[in-house]
Amino acid sequence: MSSAIPWPVPEPVLPTGVHPALAAVARAAARAYGDARRRHTRAELGAETAMGADGTPTMLVDELVEEAVAEAARQAGTNLLSEEIGFVDIGSAVTLVVDPVDGSANAASGVPLSCLAAAVSMDGTATEALTCWFDTGRTWHAVAGRPTPYRTSGRTRLDGATVDVLRPRPRAREAWHRLTDRAGRIRILSSTCLEGALVAEGAIDAFADAGGDVHRIMDLVAAMVTVPAAGGAVVDAFGRPLEIDPDLTRRWSGVIAATPELAEEVAQAVRG
């Protein structure tokens, strides 16, 4: 675990028409993560350097990538709401809501399951989203209200579904078992934003935090655009509204599902 991660991080493959600010932060994040992997060992990337604005520890890999993202957002002339530094207001009508490194522990260890996820917010509404899988350069892009090439699996029932989950939290173990006992296949990939994109394209049926109240808004915001455009739904398991809010102490138990019907069955299983 002390050695450097040997393989490079590719440039993001960006679709035509993506918002320039989203393109800028995706490129900046990929380059910063690639540079961090060249310069630092796994142990160094995973070392905690500070406490983030969301109240959770910041790893060195988070810090290095977020610095690049913040500079890209500044040059693009947008406000920024990001996991570690919080809200940076430069007086723009546009705010980028960004998770610079979703799956930080994966990214620091060299597990190739981490990504940048970002959305354009206008007056508190997410209008466009981009998710970039660091180790492949693959991206998922969607604009609210426009057709998308992605389609969910269309599954409506939890029994037998393929469901990705976060690890069980001590206070929510019963909810975790209620959910997983009904699913046909379970995975724990530790990257909510990447798993949300996989729901959008039909690779998995659903993803959920089974009652742990782990999610911040930047964990869910890209899926809030991409998944409904593909036929699915993104909700909180306990019915709380998903709101873009600079208060990063707010938490949700996100459910990302192929259909509204499946989202409700997953949420019901979590609630018990």
C-alpha positions as CSV (number, residue, x, y, z in Angstrom):
1,M,0.0,0.0,0.0
2,S,3.0,2.3,0.2
3,S,3.9,2.3,-3.5
4,A,2.8,4.8,-6.2
5,I,-0.1,3.8,-8.5
6,P,1.6,3.0,-11.8
7,W,-1.0,3.5,-14.5
8,P,-1.9,6.9,-16.0
9,V,-5.2,8.8,-15.8
10,P,-6.6,9.5,-19.3
11,E,-8.2,12.7,-20.5
12,P,-12.0,12.7,-20.1
13,V,-13.9,11.8,-23.3
14,L,-16.3,14.7,-23.3
15,P,-19.5,14.8,-25.4
16,T,-20.3,17.6,-27.8
17,G,-22.2,20.5,-26.2
18,V,-21.2,19.9,-22.6
19,H,-21.3,23.1,-20.5
20,P,-17.8,24.7,-20.7
21,A,-17.5,24.9,-16.9
22,L,-18.3,21.2,-16.5
23,A,-15.8,20.4,-19.2
24,A,-13.2,22.5,-17.5
25,V,-13.6,21.0,-14.0
26,A,-13.6,17.5,-15.4
27,R,-10.3,18.0,-17.3
28,A,-8.7,19.8,-14.3
29,A,-9.8,17.0,-11.9
30,A,-8.5,14.2,-14.2
31,R,-5.1,15.9,-14.7
32,A,-4.8,16.7,-11.0
33,Y,-5.6,13.1,-10.0
34,G,-3.1,11.8,-12.5
35,D,-0.4,14.1,-11.3
36,A,-1.2,13.1,-7.7
37,R,-0.7,9.4,-8.5
38,R,2.6,10.1,-10.1
39,R,3.9,12.2,-7.2
40,H,2.6,10.4,-4.2
41,T,2.4,7.0,-2.7
42,R,-0.9,5.3,-1.8
43,A,-0.3,5.9,1.8
44,E,0.4,9.6,1.2
45,L,-2.8,10.0,-1.0
46,G,-4.9,8.5,1.8
47,A,-3.5,10.5,4.6
48,E,-6.0,12.9,6.3
49,T,-4.9,16.5,5.9
50,A,-7.8,18.5,7.3
51,M,-11.5,18.5,8.2
52,G,-13.8,19.3,5.2
53,A,-16.7,21.7,5.1
54,D,-19.0,18.7,5.2
55,G,-17.6,17.6,8.6
56,T,-15.7,14.6,7.3
57,P,-11.9,14.2,7.1
58,T,-10.1,15.4,3.9
59,M,-7.6,13.1,2.3
60,L,-4.6,14.4,0.4
61,V,-6.1,13.1,-2.8
62,D,-9.3,15.1,-2.1
63,E,-7.3,18.2,-1.4
64,L,-5.1,18.1,-4.5
65,V,-8.0,17.4,-6.9
66,E,-10.3,20.0,-5.3
67,E,-7.6,22.7,-5.6
68,A,-7.5,22.1,-9.3
69,V,-11.3,22.0,-9.6
70,A,-11.7,25.3,-7.6
71,E,-9.2,27.1,-9.9
72,A,-11.0,25.8,-13.0
73,A,-14.4,27.0,-11.6
74,R,-12.9,30.4,-10.8
75,Q,-11.5,30.7,-14.3
76,A,-14.8,29.7,-15.8
77,G,-16.5,32.4,-13.8
78,T,-18.9,30.2,-11.7
79,N,-19.6,29.8,-8.0
80,L,-18.6,26.5,-6.5
81,L,-20.2,24.2,-3.9
82,S,-17.7,21.5,-3.2
83,E,-17.3,18.8,-0.6
84,E,-14.1,20.0,1.2
85,I,-14.1,23.8,0.8
86,G,-17.8,24.4,0.9
87,F,-19.4,27.3,-0.9
88,V,-17.3,29.8,-2.9
89,D,-19.5,32.7,-4.0
90,I,-18.1,35.0,-6.7
91,G,-21.4,36.5,-7.5
92,S,-22.2,34.4,-10.6
93,A,-25.7,33.2,-11.5
94,V,-24.2,29.8,-12.1
95,T,-23.0,27.5,-9.3
96,L,-21.1,24.3,-10.0
97,V,-22.0,21.6,-7.4
98,V,-19.0,19.2,-7.4
99,D,-17.8,16.1,-5.8
100,P,-14.1,16.3,-7.0
101,V,-13.3,12.7,-6.0
102,D,-16.2,10.4,-5.3
103,G,-14.7,7.2,-3.9
104,S,-11.8,8.9,-2.2
105,A,-10.6,5.7,-0.5
106,N,-10.7,3.8,-3.8
107,A,-8.8,6.7,-5.5
108,A,-6.1,6.8,-2.9
109,S,-5.6,3.0,-2.9
110,G,-5.6,2.5,-6.6
111,V,-8.9,0.7,-6.8
112,P,-10.2,2.0,-10.3
113,L,-13.6,3.0,-9.1
114,S,-13.6,6.7,-8.5
115,C,-15.0,9.7,-10.4
116,L,-15.7,13.4,-10.5
117,A,-19.4,14.3,-10.5
118,A,-20.6,17.8,-11.1
119,A,-23.8,19.7,-12.0
120,V,-24.7,23.2,-13.1
121,S,-27.1,24.8,-10.7
122,M,-29.3,27.8,-11.6
123,D,-31.4,29.3,-8.8
124,G,-31.0,26.1,-6.8
125,T,-32.0,23.7,-9.6
126,A,-29.6,21.3,-11.3
127,T,-29.9,21.8,-15.0
128,E,-27.0,19.8,-16.4
129,A,-24.7,17.1,-15.1
130,L,-21.4,15.3,-15.9
131,T,-19.8,12.3,-14.3
132,C,-16.3,11.3,-15.2
133,W,-14.8,7.9,-14.4
134,F,-11.2,8.7,-13.7
135,D,-9.5,5.4,-14.7
136,T,-11.2,5.1,-18.1
137,G,-12.0,8.7,-19.1
138,R,-15.6,7.6,-19.7
139,T,-18.2,10.3,-19.1
140,W,-22.0,10.4,-18.6
141,H,-23.7,13.7,-19.5
142,A,-27.3,14.8,-19.3
143,V,-29.3,18.0,-19.6
144,A,-32.6,18.3,-17.7
145,G,-35.6,18.1,-20.0
146,R,-33.6,16.8,-23.0
147,P,-33.5,13.3,-24.5
148,T,-30.5,11.2,-23.3
149,P,-29.0,8.1,-24.9
150,Y,-29.1,6.3,-21.6
151,R,-31.9,4.0,-20.5
152,T,-32.3,2.3,-17.2
153,S,-33.2,-1.4,-16.9
154,G,-36.8,-0.5,-16.4
155,R,-37.1,-2.9,-13.4
156,T,-40.0,-2.1,-11.1
157,R,-39.6,-4.8,-8.3
158,L,-37.0,-5.1,-5.7
159,D,-37.2,-8.9,-5.3
160,G,-34.4,-10.4,-7.5
161,A,-33.0,-7.0,-8.5
162,T,-29.3,-6.1,-8.8
163,V,-28.7,-3.5,-6.1
164,D,-25.5,-1.7,-5.2
165,V,-25.3,-0.5,-1.6
166,L,-23.1,1.3,0.8
167,R,-21.7,-0.8,3.6
168,P,-24.0,-1.3,6.5
169,R,-23.9,1.4,9.2
170,P,-24.1,0.3,12.9
171,R,-27.4,2.0,13.5
172,A,-29.0,0.8,10.2
173,R,-28.0,-2.9,10.0
174,E,-31.6,-4.1,10.2
175,A,-32.5,-1.8,7.3
176,W,-29.5,-3.0,5.3
177,H,-30.5,-6.7,5.8
178,R,-34.2,-6.0,4.9
179,L,-33.0,-4.5,1.6
180,T,-30.2,-7.0,0.7
181,D,-32.2,-10.1,1.7
182,R,-34.7,-9.3,-1.1
183,A,-32.2,-8.4,-3.8
184,G,-30.9,-11.0,-6.3
185,R,-27.4,-9.6,-6.5
186,I,-25.5,-7.2,-4.2
187,R,-22.4,-5.1,-4.9
188,I,-20.5,-2.6,-2.7
189,L,-18.3,-0.4,-5.0
190,S,-17.9,2.6,-2.7
191,S,-18.6,5.3,-5.3
192,T,-22.2,6.6,-5.2
193,C,-21.8,8.9,-8.2
194,L,-20.3,6.1,-10.4
195,E,-23.1,3.7,-9.3
196,G,-25.7,6.4,-10.1
197,A,-24.4,6.5,-13.7
198,L,-24.6,2.7,-13.9
199,V,-28.2,2.8,-12.9
200,A,-28.8,5.4,-15.7
201,E,-27.4,3.1,-18.4
202,G,-29.1,0.0,-17.1
203,A,-26.0,-1.9,-15.8
204,I,-27.6,-2.2,-12.4
205,D,-31.2,-1.8,-11.2
206,A,-30.7,0.3,-8.1
207,F,-28.3,1.8,-5.6
208,A,-29.0,2.8,-2.0
209,D,-27.7,4.0,1.3
210,A,-29.7,1.7,3.5
211,G,-30.6,4.3,6.2
212,G,-27.2,5.5,7.1
213,D,-27.8,9.1,6.2
214,V,-24.4,9.3,4.5
215,H,-25.1,11.3,1.4
216,R,-24.4,15.0,0.9
217,I,-26.0,16.8,-2.0
218,M,-22.9,16.5,-4.2
219,D,-23.1,12.7,-3.9
220,L,-26.5,12.7,-5.5
221,V,-26.8,15.8,-7.7
222,A,-25.4,14.4,-10.9
223,A,-27.8,11.4,-10.7
224,M,-30.6,13.8,-10.0
225,V,-30.3,15.0,-13.6
226,T,-29.0,11.9,-15.4
227,V,-31.2,9.2,-13.9
228,P,-34.6,10.8,-14.4
229,A,-33.6,11.6,-18.0
230,A,-33.0,7.9,-18.5
231,G,-36.4,6.8,-17.0
232,G,-35.4,6.3,-13.4
233,A,-35.8,8.2,-10.1
234,V,-33.6,9.6,-7.3
235,V,-35.2,10.0,-3.8
236,D,-34.3,10.0,-0.2
237,A,-35.4,6.8,1.6
238,F,-37.2,8.8,4.2
239,G,-39.0,11.2,1.9
240,R,-36.9,14.3,2.6
241,P,-36.6,16.7,-0.3
242,L,-33.2,16.6,-2.2
243,E,-32.2,20.3,-2.2
244,I,-29.1,22.1,-3.3
245,D,-28.0,23.8,-0.1
246,P,-24.6,25.3,0.9
247,D,-25.2,23.8,4.3
248,L,-23.1,20.7,3.9
249,T,-24.0,19.3,7.3
250,R,-27.3,18.1,5.7
251,R,-27.5,14.4,5.0
252,W,-29.7,12.0,3.1
253,S,-30.1,8.3,2.5
254,G,-30.2,8.4,-1.2
255,V,-32.0,5.8,-3.4
256,I,-31.2,5.8,-7.1
257,A,-33.4,3.4,-9.1
258,A,-34.4,2.3,-12.5
259,T,-38.0,3.4,-12.1
260,P,-40.0,5.4,-9.6
261,E,-41.8,2.1,-8.6
262,L,-38.5,0.4,-7.7
263,A,-37.3,3.5,-5.9
264,E,-40.3,3.4,-3.7
265,E,-39.9,-0.4,-3.0
266,V,-36.3,0.2,-2.0
267,A,-37.2,3.1,0.2
268,Q,-39.9,1.1,1.9
269,A,-37.5,-1.8,2.6
270,V,-35.1,0.7,4.2
271,R,-37.8,2.3,6.3
272,G,-39.2,-1.1,7.3
